[in-house]
Amino acid sequence: MSTQKLSNISVEELRRFLLKLGLNQSTQSKGRGGHEKWTGKQLTRPIIFQTHIDPVPEFIMKQILRHLGLSKDDFFKLMKK
């Protein structure tokens, strides 16, 4: 069980994480307002998050990880690389 928390993840760290997973920021349609849309071949739907709220709220991080099929431990392992 990880002792690290998802509550202080910055928007920039989230972007780096999504890039490490091979996802791309969608250029087709710019996110609405302060939102970014990230897509990938393995995703059934895009990941959309607000960029004007920093750090990213913990419940948003949990939703993104759940959608990607990853755990909190997986997140921190990938970020250490």
N, C-alpha and C positions, 0 to 999 in steps of 0.2 A: 504494500500500500504506500502510495506516494505521500510525502508530507508537504510537497510543494502545492501552491494554490494557483488556481486559474484566474484569480480576481485582479491581478495586476499586470495582465498581458497588454502591452501597447499595440496600437494599430499597426505600427511598423513591424513588430515581432510576428503578428498574425500574417502579414503580407509575406514575410520571409518563410514562414511555415508553409503557407499555401504554395509558394514557389518551389520549395523543397519537395513537395508532393507531386509536382509536375502540373499544377493547375495554372491557368492563365487568366489574367484580368480581361474580361470581355471588352472588345473594342466596338462590337456591333452597336450596342446601345449603352451609352454612358448611364451609370446608375442614377437613379432619381434623387436629385438634391444631393445630400451628403452621404450617398450610398455607393458601394462598389459591388460589382457583380463578377464572380469568379466561376469559370467553367472548366470542365475536363471531360475526356472521353469516358472515364469510369463513373461519372456522376449521372444520376437520373434526373437531377434538377440542379440549377446553379446555386452557389452559396452567395448570399447577399448580406452585407453587414454595413452598419453606419460608421462613417469615418470621422464624424464630428464629435463622437463620444470616445474619449481616451482617458483611461484604459478601457478596453472592451469589457462590457459587463460579463460576469461569470456565467450567467444563464445563456448568453449568446455563445460563449466559448463551448459550453457543454452541448448546445444544439449543433454547432458546427462539427464537433468531434463525433457526436452520435450519428450525424448524417454521413460522415466519412468512415464510420465503422472503426474508430480508434478510441483508445482509452486515454485517460489523463497521463498515465505513465508513458504511453507511446508518444504523446506530444512532447514531453520533456526529453525523452531519449532522442527524438529527431532534432530537437532544438540544440542539443549538445554537440551534434555532428558539425 
